[in-house]
Each structure stands twice: as C-alpha cells, then as structure tokens.
Amino acid sequence: MKKIFNSLFIVIILLFVVGCGSTPTDDKEYVTITFETGGGTEISSLKIEKGTIPGEPAEPKRNGYEFDGWLLFGQPYSFSSPVASDLVLTAKWNDLSDILNSEYRDIVIYSLNDFHGALNQDEGEFGMSRIAAFLKKEQAKEYQTTIILSAGDMFQGSALSNYKYGLDVINIMNYINFDAMTLGNHEFDWGLDKMGLYKDDDKTNGEADFPFLGCNIFEKETNELVDFVDPYVIFERDDYKFAVVGYMGYGLEDSIATSMIKDYYFDDPVKCVSDAVYEIRSNDLADFVIAVGHDGSDSVNQQLANLTGDYQVDAIFNGHTHNSYTKVLTSIDARQIPVVQAGTAGELLGKIVLSVHKENQSIDSVLSENVSMATGKLDPFVEEYLAQANEEVAPFFKRVIGQAGRDLNSKYTITDWAVETIKNSTGADIAFTNLGGLRASAFPIKEGADITVEKLYEIMPFDNAIKLVTMKGYDIQLMFNVGDFIHTDLEIDPDKEYRVAAIDYIFDNDSYLFNKGTDIEVTGLLFRDVMIEAIENNTEKGLKWME
C-alpha cells in the first residue's frame, strides 16, 4: 500500500510540474483574409491577429492580363489599416489584348527632378521606397519600353542624404536602374569633385551605375567638358536606340557658391544640345532623342522644340524651378514635343509617353503628365536599406535640441531669428543671409513639436560658412536693396564703418560688395551649426524655440 501511495504521489507531482511548465492557451482573436484571383495564380489566405495591419501578399499572375491591385467591395484596398473582421479581397485585372495586338508600342519615360535627398517618407507620403516600388513595376511591363531619368539636384537637401554626400541616393538609384542623370546646380554644393568620386571606377567610395550628363558644363582652364560628365548617352532597349542629352540651364552659375563654380562655366544650352543631337542623328546613333535639362526656361524649351531634321529632339524634361507642369509644344515643322517638370522632393514623377509605330518607328502620338507618389506600395529592399541608414545616423540627426514654442507656418516666421543668430555668433554689428538658403519644404512646424538636428538640416541643408568683413555704411545700404537678402536691424551712417557678417554663398559673389571691404575673416562657423547652438542654449534656459 505504501509503494502504491508513493507512486501516485510521484505521478501527481510530475503532472503538476508539467502543467506549470506548459504554454498557456493562446486567447488572441484572429481574422482571415481570403484572396479571390479570378483566373490568376492562387494566393494563400492570410491569418492575422485581429486589429493588426496585414502585410501585402505577392501579386498573382495571369496570362494576357496585368494585375492592378486588390478590391474590397469594388474599391481599392491599400493594406494600410488594422483589420477587425474576416475579409474577402478580389483581384483587379487589366486586359492587355488591345495593347499586345496593337501596331503601336508605347515608349514610357519617367523623370525625377529636384529630389533633394528626400529619401524618407514624409508623414506616410512620398519617399524613395514608394518611388522605387512604382518604377520597378513599370520596368516589369513587357508590353512597354520603360526609361528612367533624372533632371538633377538629387542629393543636397536632407540630413540622411548629406551625411554621405548623396551616396545613399546613388545606391538606391542604382537599385532602381536609372538610365541617366543630368547634373543640377546643387550637385556642385560639395565641390564637383565629390560627384567625380562616383565615376572613378573605385567601388570603395561608391559608384553610379548610370552616366552623369551635361553637354554644356565646361572647365574654364581647358574649355573642355568635365572629364566624368558626358554630353549624352546612347543605349538600346527593345530593339530601339535611344539618346539622352543632358544640359544645364543658362546662367545657373549664379545659383552656385562662387568657390564651387570658379573653375567651371555653362555654355549656351540650345547651341550645345543642338550640336550634340546633330552628332547623334547624322551618325545614325539613335532612333529617338530625349533632352533632359536642369532648366525651366520656356524660351529654351521652345527653341529646342523648334530644332528640325538632324537637330530635332523628341521629348524634353525640365528641372530646377520646382514647378509642376506638363506641356506639348508644337514645333515649326508641326511636330508635337512633350515637356514635363515634376515639382520637387519626389512628390511627383514626370512621365512622357511616345506612341511609336512598330514597323516604321514613327511617333504617332505623345502624352505628358505628372504621376503622384502620395500613395502606393513600398519597396522591401529600399525599406530595409533606409532602416539601416537611419539607424546609423540616428544618434546624431535624431537628437532633440528643443521644442517649437508656436506654430511656424512658413520659413518667413524664422527669418529674423535666423539672421540674428549669425550676428550674435560673431559679434558683428549687422548680419546678412539670402532668403533662398532657408528651405520652405521644412515647414509647417507645429507648436510643441520636437526640433531635431535633422529638422535644422531640412531648414538649412547647405554647408554655408560665415565670414566677417569691415564695410563702409554707404556700401551696406546698397546691400539693403538686394531683393533676396535678409539682414538684422541697424541704423546705418553712410560715413561710418561697421563689422558685417554674411554667409559665404553671398559673401564670395563679386556681384555684391562684401569682398570689397577690409579685414576679411573666415570664422569657421557654419550657419546651420549656429542655429542649432542657439536653440540648444534656449532649451537649457527652459525656453522653447520661437515662443
């Protein structure tokens, strides 16, 4: 009896131990998303925890059709909201029979201009991940010929992009397979040699897998094109030969810091483009010629459109002015020439479609439009790349230096404060900067919002240094009349001398009078850094920024 009792006791103890160590029953609620593909490849149902956001499945395939997303009750479903109940999603298909059987083929050309390093999403919109997903899908369409270009100013403008002098943008452009990029004025901001590193065949410092273009960018010393910048690029795709000619807008030297442009000049864009196109067409190097200019001049566009014969272009992409427009110009020989500029910061992609007769390769019709990047899928590779890049820079750029003391709805709300920081940091009598150096895209900023180092890079992305000079009052008064200048308040006696502080972008420009003064001093201070320090000092005193 005693042995039986001991055995039962051991069994009870073991059951207790096993019971205490077992996994508790999962009491979570789940919902199921079912996918009806309507003749496409089967997609397995998705079981997720109730109240969570589902991941998007792989796209189904169907011969002769293009998948165009999932529908819920006949409306597009975005996979961006928590799911509270079972769902049945239906595939939407576009019938390609008319396209595949057509005697015409669409050449679809996309351009991204004035991106300014806007890699990350802005409140869930735009961002390089969404652009990549969209363009990758376009490239996969076998029934069209897809070309991807840039009209310049791709790198300078965000903390993440600036951190490695645009390398992160280059790497993602390589992943997307850009075909060419025209240089913009802001590609000179770190010195053009920085761009040259991406074309030096040294992969340790990063390489651009696409050409940099600029048929009118010359070195002053040699009157030759910059050695790593091509006037045009030729490539074949789907049995068509394409030429892309890049050019810089007339007079854009004035949009570049004097120290960065002193060794270069921009020749007449129309002359240089026409010379390049003649070389291409007279030697039968291309069937179609696309002009991509970091330029928004209506006059230049019309002059390019009017080129005929061996000089003619078939499409024009613009940049630089940050405007958004689509046009179709009529040339003097009655051809239709599409022109596009797509805003800034990746909010839009410029799109031109040339509908080409498959047999004789003549252009039957053209279309120009801008495509919004406000919604759409995200690219997994770019998402992972940016997550790692942001993690690397977070200790510095994500550092909170203060809070906004009121709503700051535009850059004009901080101009007086900004120029005052230059004066206070140098002990000058009066300080100047240019209004264009403060970027409108960094605003609005809401009251109470954290102000980070990254936000100051958005407000002032350029590495403008502060210089000091002694100037006569009369010359200072003349500087008051420059339309883009802002300055601190001071009653000026024209016969007296004053110590003046200004950022190097305007200081070094001989169109102004700063360099004509005396006792010039390079302070070693960056405009952005003195603004950061001013906000931090305020925070240490228990004050909010701009309250």
Secondary structure in CASP SS format (residue, H / E / C, confidence):
PFRMAT SS
TARGET T0000
AUTHOR 0000-0000-0000
METHOD secondary structure of the structure
MODEL  1
M C 1.00
K H 1.00
K H 1.00
I H 1.00
F H 1.00
N H 1.00
S H 1.00
L H 1.00
F H 1.00
I H 1.00
V H 1.00
I H 1.00
I H 1.00
L H 1.00
L H 1.00
F H 1.00
V H 1.00
V H 1.00
G H 1.00
C H 1.00
G H 1.00
S C 1.00
T C 1.00
P C 1.00
T C 1.00
D C 1.00
D C 1.00
K C 1.00
E C 1.00
Y E 1.00
V E 1.00
T E 1.00
I E 1.00
T E 1.00
F E 1.00
E E 1.00
T C 1.00
G C 1.00
G C 1.00
G C 1.00
T C 1.00
E C 1.00
I C 1.00
S C 1.00
S C 1.00
L E 1.00
K E 1.00
I E 1.00
E E 1.00
K C 1.00
G C 1.00
T C 1.00
I C 1.00
P C 1.00
G C 1.00
E C 1.00
P C 1.00
A C 1.00
E C 1.00
P C 1.00
K C 1.00
R C 1.00
N C 1.00
G C 1.00
Y E 1.00
E E 1.00
F E 1.00
D E 1.00
G E 1.00
W E 1.00
L E 1.00
L E 1.00
F C 1.00
G C 1.00
Q E 1.00
P E 1.00
Y C 1.00
S C 1.00
F C 1.00
S C 1.00
S C 1.00
P C 1.00
V C 1.00
A C 1.00
S C 1.00
D C 1.00
L E 1.00
V E 1.00
L E 1.00
T E 1.00
A E 1.00
K E 1.00
W E 1.00
N E 1.00
D E 1.00
L C 1.00
S H 1.00
D H 1.00
I H 1.00
L H 1.00
N C 1.00
S C 1.00
E C 1.00
Y E 1.00
R E 1.00
D E 1.00
I E 1.00
V E 1.00
I E 1.00
Y E 1.00
S E 1.00
L E 1.00
N C 1.00
D C 1.00
F C 1.00
H C 1.00
G C 1.00
A C 1.00
L C 1.00
N C 1.00
Q C 1.00
D E 1.00
E C 1.00
G C 1.00
E E 1.00
F C 1.00
G C 1.00
M H 1.00
S H 1.00
R H 1.00
I H 1.00
A H 1.00
A H 1.00
F H 1.00
L H 1.00
K H 1.00
K H 1.00
E H 1.00
Q H 1.00
A C 1.00
K C 1.00
E C 1.00
Y C 1.00
Q E 1.00
T E 1.00
T E 1.00
I E 1.00
I E 1.00
L E 1.00
S E 1.00
A C 1.00
G C 1.00
D C 1.00
M C 1.00
F C 1.00
Q C 1.00
G C 1.00
S C 1.00
A H 1.00
L H 1.00
S H 1.00
N H 1.00
Y H 1.00
K C 1.00
Y C 1.00
G C 1.00
L H 1.00
D H 1.00
V H 1.00
I H 1.00
N H 1.00
I H 1.00
M H 1.00
N H 1.00
Y H 1.00
I H 1.00
N C 1.00
F C 1.00
D C 1.00
A E 1.00
M E 1.00
T E 1.00
L C 1.00
G C 1.00
N H 1.00
H H 1.00
E H 1.00
F H 1.00
D C 1.00
W C 1.00
G C 1.00
L H 1.00
D H 1.00
K H 1.00
M H 1.00
G H 1.00
L H 1.00
Y H 1.00
K H 1.00
D C 1.00
D C 1.00
D C 1.00
K H 1.00
T H 1.00
N H 1.00
G C 1.00
E C 1.00
A C 1.00
D C 1.00
F C 1.00
P C 1.00
F E 1.00
L E 1.00
G C 1.00
C C 1.00
N C 1.00
I E 1.00
F E 1.00
E E 1.00
K C 1.00
E C 1.00
T C 1.00
N C 1.00
E C 1.00
L E 1.00
V C 1.00
D C 1.00
F C 1.00
V E 1.00
D E 1.00
P C 1.00
Y E 1.00
V E 1.00
I E 1.00
F E 1.00
E E 1.00
R E 1.00
D C 1.00
D C 1.00
Y E 1.00
K E 1.00
F E 1.00
A E 1.00
V E 1.00
V E 1.00
G E 1.00
Y E 1.00
M E 1.00
G C 1.00
Y C 1.00
G C 1.00
L H 1.00
E H 1.00
D H 1.00
S H 1.00
I C 1.00
A C 1.00
T H 1.00
S H 1.00
M H 1.00
I H 1.00
K C 1.00
D C 1.00
Y E 1.00
Y E 1.00
F E 1.00
D C 1.00
D C 1.00
P H 1.00
V H 1.00
K H 1.00
C H 1.00
V H 1.00
S H 1.00
D H 1.00
A H 1.00
V H 1.00
Y H 1.00
E H 1.00
I H 1.00
R H 1.00
S H 1.00
N C 1.00
D C 1.00
L C 1.00
A C 1.00
D C 1.00
F E 1.00
V E 1.00
I E 1.00
A E 1.00
V E 1.00
G E 1.00
H E 1.00
D C 1.00
G C 1.00
S C 1.00
D H 1.00
S H 1.00
V H 1.00
N H 1.00
Q H 1.00
Q H 1.00
L H 1.00
A H 1.00
N C 1.00
L C 1.00
T C 1.00
G H 1.00
D H 1.00
Y H 1.00
Q C 1.00
V C 1.00
D C 1.00
A E 1.00
I E 1.00
F E 1.00
N C 1.00
G C 1.00
H C 1.00
T C 1.00
H C 1.00
N C 1.00
S E 1.00
Y E 1.00
T E 1.00
K E 1.00
V E 1.00
L E 1.00
T E 1.00
S C 1.00
I C 1.00
D C 1.00
A C 1.00
R C 1.00
Q E 1.00
I E 1.00
P E 1.00
V E 1.00
V E 1.00
Q E 1.00
A E 1.00
G C 1.00
T C 1.00
A C 1.00
G C 1.00
E C 1.00
L E 1.00
L E 1.00
G E 1.00
K E 1.00
I E 1.00
V E 1.00
L E 1.00
S E 1.00
V E 1.00
H E 1.00
K C 1.00
E C 1.00
N C 1.00
Q C 1.00
S C 1.00
I E 1.00
D E 1.00
S E 1.00
V E 1.00
L E 1.00
S E 1.00
E E 1.00
N E 1.00
V E 1.00
S E 1.00
M C 1.00
A C 1.00
T C 1.00
G C 1.00
K C 1.00
L C 1.00
D C 1.00
P H 1.00
F H 1.00
V H 1.00
E H 1.00
E H 1.00
Y H 1.00
L H 1.00
A H 1.00
Q H 1.00
A H 1.00
N H 1.00
E H 1.00
E H 1.00
V H 1.00
A H 1.00
P H 1.00
F H 1.00
F H 1.00
K C 1.00
R C 1.00
V E 1.00
I E 1.00
G E 1.00
Q E 1.00
A E 1.00
G C 1.00
R C 1.00
D C 1.00
L E 1.00
N C 1.00
S C 1.00
K H 1.00
Y H 1.00
T H 1.00
I C 1.00
T H 1.00
D H 1.00
W H 1.00
A H 1.00
V H 1.00
E H 1.00
T H 1.00
I H 1.00
K H 1.00
N H 1.00
S H 1.00
T H 1.00
G C 1.00
A C 1.00
D C 1.00
I E 1.00
A E 1.00
F E 1.00
T E 1.00
N E 1.00
L H 1.00
G H 1.00
G H 1.00
L C 1.00
R C 1.00
A H 1.00
S H 1.00
A H 1.00
F C 1.00
P C 1.00
I E 1.00
K C 1.00
E C 1.00
G C 1.00
A C 1.00
D E 1.00
I E 1.00
T E 1.00
V H 1.00
E H 1.00
K H 1.00
L H 1.00
Y H 1.00
E H 1.00
I H 1.00
M C 1.00
P C 1.00
F C 1.00
D C 1.00
N C 1.00
A E 1.00
I E 1.00
K E 1.00
L E 1.00
V E 1.00
T E 1.00
M E 1.00
K E 1.00
G H 1.00
Y H 1.00
D H 1.00
I H 1.00
Q H 1.00
L H 1.00
M H 1.00
F C 1.00
N C 1.00
V C 1.00
G C 1.00
D C 1.00
F E 1.00
I E 1.00
H E 1.00
T C 1.00
D C 1.00
L C 1.00
E C 1.00
I C 1.00
D C 1.00
P C 1.00
D C 1.00
K C 1.00
E E 1.00
Y E 1.00
R E 1.00
V E 1.00
A E 1.00
A E 1.00
I E 1.00
D H 1.00
Y H 1.00
I H 1.00
F H 1.00
D C 1.00
N C 1.00
D C 1.00
S C 1.00
Y C 1.00
L C 1.00
F H 1.00
N H 1.00
K H 1.00
G C 1.00
T E 1.00
D E 1.00
I E 1.00
E E 1.00
V E 1.00
T E 1.00
G E 1.00
L E 1.00
L E 1.00
F H 1.00
R H 1.00
D H 1.00
V H 1.00
M H 1.00
I H 1.00
E H 1.00
A H 1.00
I H 1.00
E H 1.00
N H 1.00
N H 1.00
T H 1.00
E H 1.00
K C 1.00
G C 1.00
L C 1.00
K C 1.00
W E 1.00
M C 1.00
E C 1.00
END
